[in-house]
Amino acid sequence: MSLFDKLRPIAERLDAFAVDHVPFDTVIDRILSPTEVVINGHRTLMCGSNNYFGLSFHPDVIAAAQAAVAQQGAGTTGSRAANGTYAAHRQLERAFARAYGMPHAMVFSTGYQANLGLISGLCQAGDTVMVDLESHASIYDGARLSGAQIFAFRHNGPADLARKLSRVEDPSNCLVVVEGLYSISGDVGALRDIAAACREAGAFLMVDEAHSFGVYGEQGLGCVEEQGVLDTVDFVVGTFSKALAGIGGFAVSRHDALRLLHFASRPYVFTASGSPANIAGVEKALEILLADRTLKDRLWANVRQVRAGLTRLGFTIGRTESPIVPIEIGTADRAVAAWAALLDAGVYANIVLPPACRPDACLLRTSYSAAHTPEQIDEALAVFERVGRELQIIDAAA
């Protein structure tokens, strides 16, 4: 088999979609606002973005980024270990450490790299990594890169985790990795019981708050704050590309070992650092998010409006109330048809197909922002209703 033969099934699958727009490869021509874009010349409501607070267009974030690029240039041209650690990187790390009340924080060039770098830097051959079955690809990849033994436990299954931990010979060499908010199902992690299982066994716990930072907790620190386990979690990881409208990731910890990853984490040591404009924009977004909790109130009001509307229309949606609202569709063909019809009607959503789900359990993954207006949500619901009835996803008489 040649290098390219393994890619042939992908080409065949793309050909089989038989729609004008190919899922996972749709081009956004222009961004009008956090909630509206132009695709193929048509105004489109964005209901598939992780821009949970709309801060990508906040004037203070834009001004901070513009000032940084003017004063410090477009890029760092080096890794943090070489010439790429700027005062702004350290300043942002201190801001995250203060926010969490932790002594140590570390920023990475991408959110993916944060998981990759932390897990592979902490673990090696002879160690054990246990991950929730529905964990993000970056978590699995970080575990594989580490060379540690990997076990998956049942999604949100603390009892299954406890059973597997009881078989680990030395739990002090075991890292358990879960998420605060799972990006496909919209499920919230069962952190209280998972943290208890880790404490009882003596294992370390890492929580990825990529989708939950800013959204949960009184101060917006994520599900670890919301569920009262921040003091018992060993490492918290997050990303800039959701609530903070940038690119990058962070990790915080009370353990002194975190600062040693500046020297031991290969994905960190050998990757160029975040650009000055990006770092400055993220720092300003963090400041805004921690100070203005009305953003959180608007987000949750929008989430509840969407969930109530979709339920009233007869759609089957995810059980957990979160900014991620998955809509159950069925087969891949049916899901692709619904996705394409929504896009043609002016609503952008994400699509979830196998192997990310069972062949008969494909989803439309929708997500919402504090920047959506009630009128935009009503407009989106009207499109969902029209497409749902035309494709018989909901009852025509609903």
Secondary structure as UniProt FT lines:
FT   TURN            3..4
FT   HELIX           5..7
FT   HELIX           8..17
FT   TURN            23..24
FT   STRAND          30..31
FT   STRAND          36..39
FT   TURN            40..41
FT   STRAND          42..46
FT   TURN            52..53
FT   HELIX           55..57
FT   HELIX           59..72
FT   TURN            80..83
FT   HELIX           87..100
FT   STRAND          104..108
FT   HELIX           111..122
FT   TURN            125..126
FT   STRAND          128..132
FT   TURN            133..134
FT   HELIX           137..146
FT   STRAND          149..153
FT   TURN            155..156
FT   HELIX           158..165
FT   TURN            166..167
FT   HELIX           171..173
FT   STRAND          174..179
FT   TURN            183..185
FT   HELIX           191..201
FT   STRAND          204..208
FT   TURN            210..215
FT   TURN            218..219
FT   HELIX           223..226
FT   TURN            227..228
FT   TURN            230..232
FT   STRAND          235..239
FT   TURN            243..244
FT   STRAND          249..253
FT   HELIX           257..264
FT   HELIX           266..269
FT   HELIX           276..291
FT   HELIX           294..313
FT   STRAND          324..330
FT   HELIX           332..344
FT   TURN            345..346
FT   STRAND          347..348
FT   STRAND          350..352
FT   TURN            354..355
FT   TURN            359..360
FT   STRAND          362..367
FT   TURN            370..371
FT   HELIX           374..390
FT   TURN            391..392
FT   TURN            396..397
//
